[in-house]
Amino acid sequence: MSFYADPNIKNTERIFPEQGRSEYLRLDMNENPTGLPSDFVDDVKKKITPEFLSTYPEPDDFRKKYAGYIGAKPENIMLGNGTDAILRYLLETFGEQGKDVVTVSPTFEMYRINCLLLGLNHRPVMYEWNETMKRFFVPIEKICDAINENTRVVIVTNPNNPMTDAYEREDFLRIVDRAEAFNAVVICDEAYHYFCESTMRDVALERKNVILTRTFSKLMSIPALRLGVAIGDPEIIKVARQSQLSFDVNAVALLFGEELLGRADIVEGLIESEREGRKYLVEELKEEGYEYIAGEANYVLIKTKKDPKEVERLLREKKILIHTYGSSSVIKDYLRVTTGSKDIMARFLIAFLEADQGTESVDDK
Ligand SMILES: Cc1ncc(COP(=O)(O)O)c(C=O)c1O
């Protein structure tokens, strides 16, 4: 059978997320491994009646409440089925086939995939090892130099996944100024916002060419429901919203999102618990003499003694999932572990030390 298919879509190699993860301790995708308090979830569930489910979602009320939550107006807000969907809309709207999308690398993989799917030219600026700073680093000048008349979109991930580093305001503003000079849009992805002091929210509200994205998938702990937010000047948000499906965000996601906005106590508790767990993990790794990269996000990169792929495999046998990188990546010698409560980190640490330092290896089997 022959049929037409968009060649960019047809030829893009996709690896879809792993299934059957529920039987594992999931430290591979930066989800909250503990989840929300179950009494909160039970209370919210009581509001899901047959009538609630038989009505199309009405997102405007949540838009208004979220705007109030961050000190903005509803016109500044766009909602989406996770940041995933919002990124697609933004790249469809502000990208141009054959023109550049500038990001750093390594970073969140879906930027590259969306560029392939949409026929946009992905222009990654690579992290390099900086001997003086003793860390991987991308000079801001290199990002600015990559932005030119061919650039339509620049994506800044604050803090970056997986590198954990956040941007200084003045560096971010240099990128925004440079992009503005070439009429390019800057997307600032703050998926890990709650773990990080630095935010560019006010820049997104002040500048015409900046859109900031946030998600309810990470600290807010509802990735299953898919709820993402974009924040920006009313004019750019209006254009971005043109591309949306009519009922993009489901009503259950809106309900949980709204209830969470009213529960500062839960949000504070989640922040505190992750911070405590990350601090514990980092101190233990230091004690054990490990090199690691830990910044302002709910994940840590650990340089393993064995091949990270082997450690990944041994951890999988112990029913723990973590993330590793390809052989061409600057962080090929590292694994990324999601950080959560101290209990979870203690469980991970025992298994990790056994896997990385134990004598059992894949070859022994
Ligand atoms: C930097 C970054 N942006 C966006 C996302 C996707 O978030 P969502 O669940 O809202 O689609 C992730 C998920 O890992 C991420 O790391």
The ligand as an SDF file (V2000), in Angstrom:
LIG
                    3D

 16 16  0  0  0  0  0  0  0  0999 V2000
   13.5690   20.2050   30.5570 C   0  0  0  0  0  0  0  0  0  0  0  0
   12.2650   19.4970   30.4070 C   0  0  0  0  0  0  0  0  0  0  0  0
   11.2530   20.1210   29.7980 N   0  0  0  0  0  0  0  0  0  0  0  0
   10.0670   19.5250   29.6450 C   0  0  0  0  0  0  0  0  0  0  0  0
    9.8450   18.2400   30.0910 C   0  0  0  0  0  0  0  0  0  0  0  0
    8.5060   17.5930   29.8450 C   0  0  0  0  0  0  0  0  0  0  0  0
    7.5900   17.9510   30.8020 O   0  0  0  0  0  0  0  0  0  0  0  0
    6.0560   17.5390   30.6670 P   0  0  0  0  0  0  0  0  0  0  0  0
    5.8480   16.3410   31.5170 O   0  0  0  0  0  0  0  0  0  0  0  0
    5.3320   18.7520   31.1810 O   0  0  0  0  0  0  0  0  0  0  0  0
    5.7540   17.2900   29.2340 O   0  0  0  0  0  0  0  0  0  0  0  0
   10.8570   17.5440   30.7330 C   0  0  0  0  0  0  0  0  0  0  0  0
   10.6420   16.1640   31.2030 C   0  0  0  0  0  0  0  0  0  0  0  0
   11.5030   15.4530   31.6040 O   0  0  0  0  0  0  0  0  0  0  0  0
   12.1060   18.1910   30.8850 C   0  0  0  0  0  0  0  0  0  0  0  0
   13.1430   17.5770   31.4740 O   0  0  0  0  0  0  0  0  0  0  0  0
  1  2  1  0
  2  3  1  0
  2 15  2  0
  3  4  2  0
  4  5  1  0
  5  6  1  0
  5 12  2  0
  6  7  1  0
  7  8  1  0
  8  9  2  0
  8 10  1  0
  8 11  1  0
 12 13  1  0
 12 15  1  0
 13 14  2  0
 15 16  1  0
M  END
$$$$
